[in-house]
């Protein structure tokens, strides 16, 4: 996979993001896909991502565009900053955009979270706004003849949101389910031992090359 799905295994601590090799694989797939297009500024950009791919672009001959995330100074819950982000995407027109909006409020475990129902509803409303913004940018990518990749945990309720369902109905869009352990993802358990973490992840993209490569990453012990 390109980057780790949010959340480590129960009782474990995730060892950062996905291994370098998986991210390098993704950028190489992107390079192959973008070779079909003419050159432009900002080959690879990210929204709701912590610079997972843009920092690795140059070694593959690609240029880095923007990385919009709280960790890079962007609060996309602020309507004014949302307008700025949309204007930036329209200006840069990145050839590839990766999105990984917050998945926590869509988690199957959300029911067991502490806190008031009002607070949970507020988080869910904010997460839906982020998902809506991401989907809007994905449509703009396709309208420009460019590519996108969206990541969320396979079991997240977000896959049933209308914005995502609408994308899935488009024949240009591919849906992939894969396992992080096949890309080398590990976590350290309470016993201090490091081991593989399946972390089944869902993806949608309009890049056939990337979809085919991601679909190869399947856990050999899925039936176990």
N, C-alpha and C positions, 0 to 999 in steps of 0.2 A: 504494500500500500504506500501511498505518498506520505502520509503522516499519521500519527497515532490517533485513533478515535478517543474521544474524551473518556477519562475514567480508567483506573487500573483494576486489576482483579481484586475481589473481596479479600481484605486482609493484607494486601500487598501494596507496594509503592512502585509506581511506574518509573522506569529508567528513562525519563525524558521523552523526546519524540521518537519517531520511527528511525531505524538504523540509517546511516548515511547511504548505504547501498540502495535501499528502496527509494530514497529521495532522488539519488542520482539516476536510478532507473527511470523515474517519472520524468525528470527534466530531459533525459535523452529521448524518451518517447515524444515529449512535447517538441523537441528540436526536429525530430523526423516529420512530425505532422506540420510544423510551421514552415518547413522547407518548401511546402506547396504554395505558400503565400509570399507576397513581396515583403521586403524589409520595412520595418517601421520602428519608431521609438516605443519603448515599453513593451517588449515581447511578452513578458510574464508579469502578471499582477495578482494581488491577493486581497480578499475581503474577509474580515473576521478570522484572519490568520496571523500568526506571529512570525512573519518573514521565513516561512518554511522552505519556500522554493526560490524566491527572488535572489537570495544571497548565493545561490548555487548556479545561477544562470551563466555568469560570465565564463566559467570554465568550459561551458558547452557552446560558447559562441553566441549566446543570447543576451539581450539587454534586459535589465531589471526595471520594472515600472513601480507602481505604488504597492504598499502593504498597509491596508486600513484595518486597524485593530486598536483596542484600548492600550495595548502594550507599545504601540507606535504613536500614541497621542491622539487617536481618533475615538470619539465617543459617538457611536452611530445610534444612540438613543436620543441624541440631541437633534431636533429637526433641522436646525441651521447647518450642522455638520453633515447631515444626510444630503442636503441640497448641494453642499460643497463636494461631497463624494460623488454624487451623480454627475456633476459638472466636470469633475476630474476624469471620470471614466469616459465621458463623451469627448473630452479634449484629447486624452491619451489614446483612446481606442486600443487597448491592449489586445494583442493577438491571442492571448490565453489568460483566462481569469479563473482562479481557484477560490471557492468559498467554503467556509466551515463555520457557520454561525453556531452560537451556543446551543447545545443539545440537552442540557440538564433539565429544563422544564418539560421536555418531551419524554424524559426517561420513564421506563417502566417502574423505577424505584421511587418516582416522585410522590406516589401515594403515601409512602412511609416516611417522608421528610417531615421534620419538625417545623413549626411555624404556623401562623394563622392561614386559614383558607384565603383570606383577602391578599396576604403577601404572596402566596403561591399563584393566585390568579394574576397579580400584577407582573410577576416574573414571566408567566406564560404569555401574557399580552405583549410584553417587550420582546420575547423570543419570536413570537409570530411576526412582529414588525420587522425584525432582523431577517427572518426567513423570506418575508415578502420583498424586502429590498434586494436580497440575494437573487431571488427568482427574476425580479425585474431586470437586474443586470445580466442574467444569463440570456434572457430573451434579446436584450440589446446586443450581446455578443453574437448571437446567431444572425440577427438582422444585419450586422456588419460583415458577416461571412467569416467570423472568428470562432474561437473555441472556449469552452468552460468545463470545469470539473467541480462537482458538489459532493461533500462528504458529510455523513452523519452515521451514528451507530445503526446497525441493521434493525435492531428492535425498537428504535425510537418511534414515537407516535407521529413525528413530523412527516413521515412518508405518506400519511393519510391526509395531510393538509392539502387544500385545493390547489394552492400555488405549485406544489410539487406534483400532484396528480396531473395537472394540466401539462407540465413539462413532459411527464412520462407518456402522455398520449401523443406527443409529437414523434413522428417516425424517424426523425434525425437523432433522437436521444436514446442512449443506451443505458440500461440499468445493470449494475454489477454488484454481486455479493461476494466478499472474500474475507480472508482471515489474516489478522496481523501477524500471527505466529509464523506464517509462511514467508513473511518478509523479514523474520528475525526478531520480532518484538519479544521482549522479556520483561519480567518484573521480579522484584525481591520480596519474598514472603516474610511472614512474621518470624519464621525460623532462620532467617538470614540467607536462605538458599535462593539462588536465581534460577528461574525456569521460564519456559515459553508461555505466552499469554495469547489465547485464541483471538479474543476481541473482534468478533465478527462485525464487519463494517459494510455499509451500503454506499454506493456511488452512483451518480448519474453524470453523463458527459456526452457531448456530441462529437467526440474524437474516437473514431473507430480503432485507431492504433492503440490509444491509451486504454480503451475498454477491453480490448483483447489481452493486453499485457496484465491489467489488473485482474482479469478473470482467471489468470493462471495461478494466482496466489491463494490456494485452497489448503486447509489443514489436512494432512494425511490421516489424522486420527479423528475426523469429524464423527464417524460412527461410534467412537469409543466414549 
